[in-house]
Amino acid sequence: MKVNLKLVRVGMNMAEATIAKWERQPGDAFKAGDVLYAIETDKVTQDVLATADGKLLEIMVPAGEIAEVGAVVCAVEFA
């Protein structure tokens, strides 16, 4: 089943973040705990980890682009 993953707030004042780097590309499988992508804010750079095994289906926000908290950044399929 396709699931859209949204950018979550990692700090109280965070309103947006830059997608710094995608560690997976569409079609790539991942395991729970693997890094999917990294975000950068004005205060921190943080990896975003997979919560379950699955496959990356689509990237909606490419590396270098800014996304608002709650915006869909990618679509995945969990195993």
C-alpha positions in Angstrom: 0.0 0.0 0.0 1.3 3.5 -1.0 1.9 5.8 2.0 2.8 9.5 1.7 5.4 10.6 4.2 5.2 14.2 5.5 7.9 16.5 6.8 7.7 16.4 10.6 8.6 19.1 13.0 11.9 18.4 14.8 12.1 21.6 16.7 9.5 23.8 18.4 10.0 26.7 16.1 10.6 24.7 12.9 8.3 25.8 10.1 10.3 24.5 7.1 13.4 22.6 6.2 15.6 22.0 3.2 15.9 18.4 2.0 19.7 18.2 2.2 20.2 14.7 0.6 18.2 11.6 -0.4 19.9 8.4 0.7 17.5 6.3 -1.3 16.2 6.7 -4.9 12.8 5.6 -6.3 12.7 1.8 -6.5 15.3 1.3 -3.7 14.4 -1.0 -0.8 15.1 0.0 2.8 15.0 -1.5 6.3 13.6 -0.1 9.5 16.2 2.3 10.9 17.8 3.1 7.5 18.3 6.7 6.7 15.8 7.8 4.0 16.9 11.5 3.7 18.5 14.3 5.6 17.0 17.7 6.4 18.6 21.0 7.3 17.2 23.9 9.3 18.8 27.0 10.5 19.8 25.2 13.7 20.3 21.5 12.9 21.0 18.9 10.2 19.1 15.6 11.0 18.7 12.2 9.3 15.1 10.9 8.8 14.9 7.2 9.5 12.5 4.6 8.1 10.1 3.3 10.7 9.6 -0.1 8.9 10.9 -2.1 6.0 9.7 -1.0 2.6 10.5 0.6 -0.8 10.8 4.2 -1.9 8.2 4.9 -4.6 8.5 8.6 -5.4 10.3 11.7 -4.3 8.1 14.8 -4.2 10.7 17.3 -2.8 14.1 16.9 -4.4 17.4 17.6 -2.6 18.1 21.3 -2.3 14.4 22.2 -2.1 12.6 23.7 0.9 9.5 21.9 2.3 7.1 23.2 4.9 6.2 21.1 8.0 3.4 18.8 7.0 4.2 18.8 3.3 4.4 15.4 1.6 8.1 14.7 0.8 7.9 11.2 -0.6 5.8 8.1 -1.2 6.8 4.7 0.1 5.4 1.2 0.3 5.8 -0.6 3.5 6.5 -4.4 3.5 
